[in-house]
Amino acid sequence: MGKKVKKEAEPPPKDVFDPLTIESKKAATVVLMLNSPEEEILAKACEAIYRFALKGEENKATLLELGAVEPLTKLLTHEDKIVRRNATMIFGILASNNDVKKLLRELDVMNSVIAQLAPEEEVVIHEFASLCLANMSAEYTSKVQILEHGGLEPLVRLLASPDPDVKKNSVECIYNLTQDFQCRAALQELNAIPPILDLLKSEYPVIQLLALKTLGIITNDKEARTTLRDNQGVDHLIKILETKELNDLHIEALSVIANCLEDMDTLVLIQQTGGLKKLLSFAENSTIPDIQKNAAKAITKAAYDPENRKLFHEQEVEKCLVALLGSENDGTKIAASQAISAMCENTGSKEFFNNQGIPQLIVLLKSDSEEVREAASLALANLTTCHPANAKAVAEADGVDPLVNILSSRRDGAVANAATVLANVAMQEPLRAGLQSHGVTSALLGPLRSANTVVQSKAALTVAATACDVEARTELRNSGGLEPLVELLRSKNDEVRRHASWAVMVCANDELTAVELCKLGALDILEEVNLSASRKNKFSEAAYNKLLNNNLSLKYSLTGYLSSSNIISDGFYDYGRINPGTKLLPLKDLCLQEPSDQRAVLLVNSKSSDVSPPPSTEDKSSDVGYGRSISSSSSFRRASKEKTKKNSYHFSTGFGSPTEEKSEPPSGRNTALSKGTTKERGSRKGRGKKEEERVKEEEEVSTLPKLMGEGSPEKEWYPPFDPDFRVYVYEVTKSIFPITNIKEQIEVLARYVAEKMGGKMSKEKLHNFSWELHISELKFQLKSNVVPIGQIKKGIFYHRALLFKALADKIGIGCSLVRGEYGRAWNEVQLMNESRKGLIGALPPPEVYIVDLMFHPGGLMKLRSREADLYRYL
């Protein structure tokens, strides 16, 4: 037998690389291995990179710098499951880095990551793929990419995963996605609410919290609230609130309930199951401020619905809110005040807070927190609006002082609210008087100058409410409050302009304030506003008319109309028609002008001024104009030299001389006869014509005004005195005022006016009536364009109409003055139909008549068709 020989091992093929074991300590080396074609090396390299990335943010940044992200993205779709799993794990960790997120969006790997959520993949892959999406979904662009690549559906499916980490990552990603309204709509289609509700049963608080946060967002939509109700979600939420061990979830649970309470059906369901009482009791008795705050917010959101407010009132929610006002937490106080503001829309709630609530809110007005003061003032503003009892309660609870202090707050909302409360208080006259003692008017100056339109509007409204009293208007005028108020008339905000106009209208009730408003340009601004169809309003028109009513000279020049309520007083002058936007010169400036060929300015003034002693005998014949010296007294004696016609009404009989009166003749409407009337009656009967002229001349000379001359600028200026007009007033007061029949008064006054203005005229001879020459002579004699109405002895339509209106206003006869074209003017009066007097039932409106002062003095022409009747008369 031969000896056995040992078989030698075959050498490896020459083309095969011998195995090599390498121990690398550099991340850069491992990153290079990511490009290896060997699956084992790829798997080990990914595993090493995963462990490296877990150690901290710096390592993630290092991997990004080494260029590991791009080769890793290719491994997400690798055929080997281990390589794919390890690459997914790395991205789950790396995606928390913002720079990595940005690069991943640029590389468009979202589709590859979402593919790892497929049902057949391992749970570990689901965990880290969902973690990657949860990190990525914090960015808006990534949300869009996830939604576009269909990532929402697999995420909803994974909510039912047995792995808690998968559930946590999936619900967190869904929570981030729900910030976008498109995603919320998609969730509703995917019926995501039931699996989210199931997460509330999880034993992990973080999953429950994320589920509640997600529900808190998606239940802002009505369809989601309905789905939640249908899936008994409300019961789950109530149970969470009842479980003390889950107090860390109570705040978020209340947020979801707050949304559900906006739905009427859900609120009814909660109320029927006793959940509403539990909720209110829970909010009132909880010791956690955030829970109380969220409970109050829930009530606030639900109380915007009228039916919800009714249910809340039945459940006595007001008691809970009043209790929350006493909380030590400012956030709770604010939320409770806001809830009270919402509940104020319910009348029953307003009445409840009258005794309980208003005192506590007034205490909050003194808080150090401006946010608390603002919320409390808002609640008081809503409580006092359209509720006088609550406004009175605020005043009685010493709420005015803190409200006035808030007017100087830096928060515009608080200032606007405080102004609203003060306006509501000022609406009641007994309370309004007390506001002035607290300095309300001066405190409003700051808000009137605010740049915030809401503050401007509320401040102007408060001025309108408080300026009903003379003292308030005087204080507003003296404190400089009119200037910012006038500036608000220029506002581009409709409400600011409307309230400012309202305030101006109220302030214009005071003559001095109205004059000051006109000086500040209020009339010009309102005129401009009213010319714009889009900017004008009822208050701007009323304010404009109110200001004009305090300046009848301007009103008549602009509008050509004075109503029966526009009483002509001394100092009125008719300049003639002016166009809108044209300035009307003051009477003083007109008096100081030299006479010209312009239309004469007609002056009504029966008041004398005793600014200097009567002129000497030598001065009587001087003939100079107004503002320079005194005109000749001879021009004032014409009326007494003219003889009355035989068939005219004799006014001189039985009259006493006005010079013998102790005081000025009556000048108001429906006034009593002046003192000494009985004493002087019949005193002129025994006098001759010469004595009458002498007495009249003495009276005229003694009462001529000493006007401010060019060389005496320090003396106060007075309008020229018209002694003839004063005589007219005296005579009509003595003879016409006692007549009891208004129609007869009108007829007698019309004949009187015609007699003083040249008598009855005929239409055929009207062109021969040389009234123009007469007016020119007066202007030359007076050296001025201003001519007192009493000196005109030859007057036509507009002279007679003005004199009739001026005298009628002195004795209380209601009539209007209307300017026509071509020097025409007329008076209109209203008379009741005699045939209807004494009848029972509603009387028809009075009939309008035109008073004839020219052709048939004293005649009354019924105004049926204005154009036709005026044509017949004029």
Secondary structure, 3 states (H helix, E strand, C coil): CCCCCCCCCCCCCCCCCCCCCCCCCCHHHHHHHCCCCCHHHHHHHHHHHHHHHHCCHHHHHHHHHCCCHHHHHHHCCCCCHHHHHHHHHHHHHHCCCHHHHHHHHHHCCHHHHHHCCCCCCCHHHHHHHHHHHHHHCCCHHHHHHHHHCCCHHHHHHHCCCCCHHHHHHHHHHHHHHCCCHHHHHHHHHCCCHHHHHHHHHCCCHHHHHHHHHHHHHHCCCHHHHHHHHHCCHHHHHHHHHHCHHHHHHHHHHHHHHHHHCCCHHHHHHHHHCCHHHHHHHHHHHCCCHHHHHHHHHHHHHHCCCHHHHHHHHHCCHHHHHHHHHCCCCHHHHHHHHHHHHHHCCCHHHHHHHHHCCHHHHHHHCCCCCHHHHHHHHHHHHHHHCCCHHHHHHHHHCCCHHHHHHHCCCCCHHHHHHHHHHHHHHHCCHHHHHHHHHHCHHHHCHHHHCCCCHHHHHHHHHHHHHHCCCHHHHHHHHHCCCHHHHHHHCCCCCHHHHHHHHHHHHHHCCCHHHHHHHHHCCHHHHHHHHHCCCCCCCHHHHHHHHHHHHCCHHHHHHHHCEECCCCCCCCCEEECCCCCCCCCCCCHHHHHHCCCCCCCCEEEECCCCCCCCCCCCHHHCCCCCCCCCCCCCHHHHHHHHHCCCCCCCCCCCCCCCCHHHCCCCCCCCCCCCCCCCHHHHCCCCCCCCHHHHHHHHHHHHHHHCCCCCCCCCCCCCCCCCCCHHHHHHHHHHHHHCCCCCCHHHHHHHHHHHHHHHCCCCCCHHHHHHCCHHHHHHHHHHHHCCCEEEHHHCCCCCHHHHHHHHHHHHHHHCCCCEEEECCCCCEEEEEEECCHHHCCCCCCCCCCEEEEECCCCCCCCEEECCCHHHHHHHHC
